Amino acid sequence: MKDIPLIFVHKGNSSYLKPVLAHNYAFNKVADIYLLGDEQNGKIPFVKHEMMEQYSATADKFAKIYEHMSSNPYQFELGCFQRWFIINEFVKQKGIEHFLYLDSDVMLFCNVKEVFNHFLPYDFTISQAHSPHITLFNSASLDRFCNYITELYSKPEYIARFKLSYQEFKDANRLGGICDMFAFSLYQQDVSDHVKEISEPSGAYYFDSNINESDGFEMKAGLKKVYWKNNLPYAKTTGGESYVQLYALHFQGAAKSQVSRYALNQRLERPGIISFIKQIIFQ
C-alpha cells in the first residue's frame, strides 16, 4: 500500500514552518508531503508545493454564506473553515483517497503509515473530541464534512443553534465562539461518531493536544515536560511514575517559538539549534 500523504495548509513564510516541515519529512521520507500555500512559501525543497488559490472555488462560495460569531478575527475563523474546502478540492483533483492533515505547528515523532494505517476504517481522527490539528481523513468523509459545514450556515435551524451557542459564550465572558472545531463536535452528534480519538493517554498511541496544557502530565515553564528516550519524546503523568510516548507535539500559540528546541535532524537525532538550521538550509 502506498504511504499516506501529509497535507499542510499555510499562508506566508513563518519562521517555524520550514523546521516543522523538515522534521516531519525526516520521519516520512517516502510519503508525499504537500504544502497548499502561496508565493511566499514555494521554495521548500522537500515538499510538493501547490498554490491554494487554485483549489479555492468552493472555499470562496462558502465565504459568501459565512456568518462571523467569534471574538477571534473574521479572517482567522473564516480561514479555518475554508481550509477544509481547499483540501477537499485538492484531494479530488489528485485522486487521493486517504491523507493526514497537520497544522503547521505540529511535529510528528512517528512514521505516518506505520501508525495511521490502524485508523483507516474511521471517518477521521480527532483530538479531545474537537481539535483537528492531526486529522486522518478519507476523501468521502471530508466531502461529507464540507457539505455539513455548508448546511450549518444555510439551514435556519442550524444558524439559530449557532447564535444561541455564541450568546452563551458572550454571557459567560468566554473568548472564542463558533469555529471549525465546534463544527467537528457537532458533526459527531448530527452525522457520524465513527471517529478515532487520538489524545487519550491510555490509548496505544498518544498525540499531544496542546503542549501548553497539562492533560494530566507534568509541566515545566508553562509547557509539557518532555523526557527523551532514544531521541523520542515522553511525558510523565502527574503524581505518578507512568511515562507515555508522545507521537506528536502541538506547538499551539506562543509555543511555536520553541519548535527548533524539539526538532530532530534527518538522522532522527536531536541536534543543536545551529546544526539544525545548517541542515535545513543545505537540503
N, C-alpha and C positions, 0 to 999 in steps of 0.2 A: 504493500500500500504506500502511495506517495505521502511524503511528510505533510503535515497540516501547515498551511501558510500562516504567517503572522501579519496582521494588519494594524498599522498606526495611522491616525489622522492628526495632523498638526499644522498650524499656521505659524510662519515665522521661523527664526533660527535660534531658539532659546539655547542658553549655554549648556543645559543639561541634555538636550536632545541627542547629540552625537554620542556622548558617553553611554547613554541608555541604549541606543541602537547597537553600538559596538558590543556592549555587554551581552545583550540578547542574541546577537549574531554568534558570539563565542560559544553559546550553548546549542545553537541551532544553525550550523553552517550549511546543512543540506537543504533546509526548508527555505522556501521563498519568503522574503521579508519585504512587504510593501509599505511604502510611506505615501499616503494620499496627502499631498502637501501643496506648496505654492512655489513661486520663483525664488524665494529666499532660502529654501532648504533642498534644492535639487541636486546638490553635488556631494552627496554622501555615498561613497563607492560600494558599500556592502549591502545596500538596499535597492529595491526597484522603485524608483520614484514615479509617481503619477500625479498629474495636476488635478486636484479635487474639483476644480471648476468644470472639468469635462464630465463629471458624474453628478452634477448638481440640479438637474432638471426637476426632479420630484422634491428635492430639498427646497428649491425656490418656490414651488407650488405650496408646500407646507407653510412657508413663511407668510403667505397671504392669509392663512386662517389662524395662525398662532396668536394667542392672547397671553400677554405677559402678566403673570401673577406670582411675582417673587421679588424679594428685596435685593437679589443679585442683579447685575446689569442685564439689560434686554438682550444684547448681542451674545452674552455668555450663555444664558439659558437657551436661547434660540439655537445657537451653535451646537449645544449638547444634544438637542433633538435632531438637528439636521444631519449630524454625522451618520446616524443610522440609515437615513435615506441615501446618502452619498455612498456608503459602503454597500447598501443593497443594490444600487445601480452597478457599482463596480463588480461585485461578485457575479451578478447576472451576465454582464458583458464578458467576463473572463471565464465563465463556466465553472466557478469554484463552488464545491458542494459544502465543505466544512472549512472553517477558519477560526483562528484565535484572534480576537480583538484585544489590544492592550492600550491603556492610556500611556501617553508618552513620558510619564513619570513612574513607570513600573519596570522593575528589573526582575526577570525570571532567574531562578537558580535550578533549572531543570531543562531537559530536552522535551519539547512540546509533544512530539509523537509518543514518547515513552509514557508520559503521564496522561495526556488528554485523550488518547485512544480509549481509555476506560470510560470516558464521559460521552462518547459519540451518540449513544441512544437518546440522550436528553435533548430537550428543546434548546436549552442554553445553560451555561454555568452562571452563578451569581454569588456575590459576597455579601454576607449578612442580610440576605433576602432582598436587597435593593441596589447594591452598588455594582455597576457593570465594568469596572476598571480592568477585569480579567475575564473576558467572556468568550467562551467557545460557542459558536453559533453554527447551525446548518442553514443553508440558503432558504429552505422553506419556512423555518421558524422565524428567521429575520424578516422575511416578506410578510408573514402574519403580524409580527410586532409592528412593522411600519404601517400596515393597514389599521391596526388597532390604535396607534397614535393619531392617525388621521381621524378616526371615529371619535376619539376623545375630544377633539377640537371641532367636530362637526355636528354631533348629536346634542340637542339641548339638555338631555338628562345628564350627560357626562360633563358638559360645561357647568351645569348647576352644581354638580358634585365638586368640581374643581374650585368653584367660587366659595362654596361652603368650607372646604378644607383650608383655602387660603385665608379666609376670615378667621378661622381658628388659629392659624399661625400668628396673625396680627394681634388677635386678642390676647394671646399668650406672650406677646413681645418676643417671638422667636424669629431668628433670621432665616432666610431661605424662602421656600414656598413650593410652588408647583414646578417640577423639573422632570427630567427623563428618569431619574431614579424613582420618583413617585410613580411614574408610568410603569416601570418594571414591577413594582409592588402590586399595582392594580391589575396588571396583566395576569399575574399568578392567581388573583381572585376571580377575574372575569373570564379568562380564556383557558389557561393551562397552568397547572402547578407541577408539570413534569420537568422540573429543573433540578440542577445539582448545586447544592450549597458547597462552597469550597473554602470557607473560613471557619470551620469547626475544628478546634484543637484535637478532638477525639477522632477525627477522620483520618483516612490513610494518607492524605496529602493536605497540608495546611498552607493556604495562601494568605498573606498578610492583607488585612482590610485597610489599614492606615497606620503607618509607622509612628504617627503622633499619638495613637491611642493604645492603652494597655491591653485591652481584650483579654485580661486575665494573666498577663505576663509581666515580668519585671520591667521597670522603666529606668532610664538614666538620661539626665539632662533633657527631659521632655520627649524622648524617643524610646521606642522599644529597645531594651538592652539586648544586643546581639552577641552570642557566643559563637566562635568559629571552630569548626572541626573539619579537617581535610578541605579547607577553603570553601566550606558551605556554612550558611548561617543557621543558627538555632536560637530559640527563645526559651527562657526558663519560666515555668509557672510561678505565680506569686505565692510565696509561703510554702512552696513545695520543692521537690527535687526532680521534677519531670522536665525533660528537655524536648522541645518539639521542633522538628526541622521546618525551616521556612522555605517553601518552594518559590516564593516571590516576596519582594518588598515593595510597598507602595509609598512613594515619597510625596505625599499629598501636601499641597500648600507650601509653606516656607521650608519644609524639609527637602524640597528639590535642590537646595543649595548643598545638600550633603551627599548627593549622588556619587561623586568621584571617590568618596571615602569608602564606599562599599563595592564599587565596580571591580570585576575580575578582568584579567587580560585574556588574550586569545589562547593562552595555555591553561585557562581557568585557574589562575593564581591571583593572589592579592598583591599587586604591585604598589609602589608608592605613587602618589598623585602625579609626580613629574614623569615617571616612566610610563604611566598610563596615557598621559597626554601625548608623549612622543609616539606611543604605539598607534593611537588612532590617527595621528597626523600622517604617518607613513604607511597607512593601509593601502 
